[in-house]
Amino acid sequence: GDTLKELLGKTSISLIMNQAKRPGDKDVGASMKTACERYFGIEVGHLGSIGYDDSAVDSVRCRRPLVVHYRDSAASMAIEVGFQKLMRREKRMQMKEASFRG
């Protein structure tokens, strides 16, 4: 655990559960976060989950970004929520670093 923590240094890691089909699938991300913290001593941000969405498959076939081609789809909205969480997490980490420096 300590070696991995040293190798990662100040790297920020976050995860998002993709293609969650069953209600229990959404809990896997939170479990992975806990396991990383408990066994490896690494703080991992959990950004939520993206449910399975047929519009994502169609977006790949059309070779157009999901968030552009199907911006009102459930998957696109979940990506937006995850992105907003990531931005808030990064801002908190920057503020934390700044408080240590000054």
N, C-alpha and C positions, 0 to 999 in steps of 0.2 A: 504494500500500500504506500509506504513512504517513498519508495523508488519511483513509482508512477506519479505520485504527487510532485516530486522534484523534477521529473522529466517534463511534466506539463507546465510547470512554473505558474505564470499568471494567465495561462490560457483559459478562456471562458468557454465552457461547454454547456450547451442546452440541447434538449431533445424534444421531439414532437412525434407522437404516435400516428402513423399514417395507415390509411385504409382500415380503420377500426370498423368491423362489421357487427360485432355483438356488443351488448352493453358492457360486459366485462373486459373487452379489449381496451376500452378507454382507461382502465385502471392499471394497465401494464406499464405505461409511462411513469406513473407515480411510484410504482414498485421498483422500476429500474433506477429512478432517482434515489430512492432510499437505499438500494443495494450499493450503488456507487459511493454514497456517502459513508455507509456503514463498513463496507469491506475494503474500499480503496482510499477513503478519506478525501474524496474529491467532491466538491460542491458542483452539482449539476442542476441547471434550471429545467423545469418541466413546463413546456409551453402549451400543453394541451394535446388534443387529438384531432385528426382529420378523418371523418367517417368515409366509408367507401361511397363513391359517387360516380355514376356512369358518365357524367359530363367530363370527368378527368380522362377516361378512356377515349372519349370522342375528341377531346382536345389534343391528345397525342396523335390520333389518326389524322386530324386536320393540321397538325404541326403548328398549332397556335397556342400561346400560353393560356392556361386555364383561367388565370385571373383577368385576362383580357377577353377571351372568347366567351366565357361563362362567369362573368364577374358576380352575378347574383346567385350562383350555385352555393349549396351548403359547404362544399369543399373550399371554394374561394373565400367564403366568409370565415371559415375556420383558419385558413392561412392568414388572413388579415388579423384575426384575433391573436394568433401565435406571433405574428410579426410585432404587433403592438406590445405584447408581453416581453418579447426579446428587447425591444427598444427601452422599455421601462427598466428591465434588468440591467442592461448596459449602462444606463444613466445612473442607477444606484451604485454600480461598481465603480464608475468614474468618480462619483462624489465621495465614495469611501476611500479611494486611492488619494484623492485630493486632500482629504482630511488627515491622512497619515503623513503627507508631505509637508503640510503647513499647519 
